[in-house]
């Protein structure tokens, strides 16, 4: 599996999640996550709370990734996606 395929598989796995723990299981404490306002977090623990609050009460939700662009430079990756 290439680095790009690995990173994109993490995004696809996160899109199926209903909890902060599941959504951030591959993150480090240096991960920066941002989404359409008002969501933005630095660090895994901060993001867990946001995910749990936003998605924790959902019983079902199907996320479709419409477009995903992945940029990798050394040990850093940036993934931009449009999801419905």
C-alpha positions as CSV (number, residue, x, y, z in Angstrom):
1,X,0.0,0.0,0.0
2,X,1.4,3.4,-0.9
3,X,1.5,6.3,1.5
4,X,-1.3,8.0,-0.4
5,X,-3.5,4.9,-0.3
6,X,-2.8,4.5,3.5
7,X,-3.7,8.1,4.3
8,X,-6.9,8.0,2.1
9,X,-8.0,4.7,3.8
10,X,-7.8,6.5,7.2
11,X,-10.0,9.3,5.8
12,X,-12.5,6.7,4.4
13,X,-12.5,4.9,7.8
14,X,-13.1,8.1,9.7
15,X,-16.1,9.0,7.4
16,X,-17.9,5.9,8.8
17,X,-17.4,6.9,12.4
18,X,-19.9,8.1,14.9
19,X,-17.5,8.8,17.8
20,X,-14.5,10.9,18.5
21,X,-12.5,7.9,19.6
22,X,-13.0,6.1,16.3
23,X,-12.6,9.3,14.2
24,X,-9.2,10.1,15.8
25,X,-7.8,6.6,16.3
26,X,-4.9,7.2,13.8
27,X,-4.2,10.8,14.9
28,X,-1.2,12.1,16.8
29,X,-1.4,15.0,19.3
30,X,0.0,17.2,16.6
31,X,-2.8,16.6,14.1
32,X,-4.6,19.7,12.9
33,X,-8.2,19.2,11.8
34,X,-10.5,21.8,10.3
35,X,-13.9,21.6,8.6
36,X,-16.6,23.9,7.6
37,X,-17.0,26.6,10.3
38,X,-17.3,26.4,13.3
39,X,-15.2,23.2,13.5
40,X,-11.5,23.4,13.9
41,X,-9.2,21.7,16.4
42,X,-5.5,21.3,17.2
43,X,-4.8,18.0,19.0
44,X,-6.6,14.7,19.3
45,X,-8.4,15.3,22.6
46,X,-10.0,18.6,21.4
47,X,-11.2,16.9,18.2
48,X,-12.7,13.9,20.1
49,X,-15.0,16.2,22.0
50,X,-16.1,18.0,18.8
51,X,-16.8,14.7,17.0
52,X,-18.7,13.3,19.9
53,X,-20.9,16.4,20.2
54,X,-21.6,16.6,16.5
55,X,-22.1,12.9,15.7
56,X,-22.4,11.0,18.9
57,X,-26.3,10.9,18.9
58,X,-26.6,9.8,15.3
59,X,-28.1,6.3,14.8
60,X,-27.3,6.2,11.1
61,X,-25.5,8.3,8.6
62,X,-24.0,7.5,5.2
63,X,-21.1,9.7,4.1
64,X,-20.2,9.8,0.5
65,X,-16.8,11.2,-0.4
66,X,-17.4,13.2,-3.6
67,X,-13.8,14.4,-4.1
68,X,-10.5,13.8,-2.2
69,X,-7.1,15.4,-2.9
70,X,-4.1,14.1,-1.0
71,X,-0.7,15.9,-0.8
72,X,2.2,14.2,0.9
73,X,5.6,15.8,1.7
74,X,8.0,13.7,3.8
75,X,6.2,12.9,7.1
76,X,3.3,15.3,6.5
77,X,0.1,14.8,4.7
78,X,-2.7,17.1,3.8
79,X,-6.1,15.7,2.7
80,X,-8.9,17.8,1.4
81,X,-12.2,16.2,0.8
82,X,-15.8,17.2,-0.2
83,X,-18.3,14.9,1.5
84,X,-22.0,14.6,1.4
